[in-house]
Amino acid sequence: MNSIHSSRGIVTVLCVVGLLAFAGTASAFTVSAEGVPSESAVGEEVTVTYTVDDPFTGTSNEWTLAGETELENVSWTVTVLRAGSQVSQQTYGDQSFSQGLDIDNNGDQVRVELTGTTPAVENYTYQPEEQYVVASLTRVSGSNKEEFQNSTAHHYTADSREARQAIDSAQTAIDNAGGNQEAEQLVDSAVSSYENGNFQNAINLANQARDTAQQAQQSQQTTQTLLLAGGGLVVLLLLAGGGYYIYTQTQGDDYSKL
């Protein structure tokens, strides 16, 4: 009987420990994002939504939510909810905002919706590709600042995208050809033109590089084909010569017997 009571006691303790552990991990400060693009064209409208769950878990009861973006013509809408019901909503029209949050007055979820247009590219770079900050969200508590979300995306124009695709195509052709010095030099010049904003020249140079690499690859394939054909012909000649030699030797033996 004592062993039964002891076992039941152990099971009860384990259950309590398990529940406490679950309670400790069931809620936590988390952030999720929807609609963040990997790339967008200059002037294109972008709309993203960030949701902060359990904003006061594991942090102070009062802190400031700060947001920044490089999008233009910006609108931030910050909605605070409690159990799915709206507590408050504020709208901001600048590229940055800050809003105080208090556990006594705010809910268990903060939703940040950001809308704006993709900014112009100030500095074109082929590698790494041009990036802009879609949004940066920071938690400020006293003198402590913690960035908990940073979303970036590639931005481009129609001309820069065409030039980048042409360079990518040329590089693929060079790789397929196993490398080609002339084509690689043309690609380097194309990249230089791209980064100087001379996209048409970059396209022309990249196309030349692609054609040069493809011609080199075709030449290599033709040479290999000729070598294989030549090797096959040599083998045939050797076989024919060997056969003729055997034939003449046989004929000579037959004649000597006569």
Summary of the structure (lengths in Angstrom):
residues: 258
radius of gyration: 35.8
end to end distance: 117.7
largest distance: 125.1
contacts: 729
relative contact order: 0.11
helix: 45%
strand: 32%
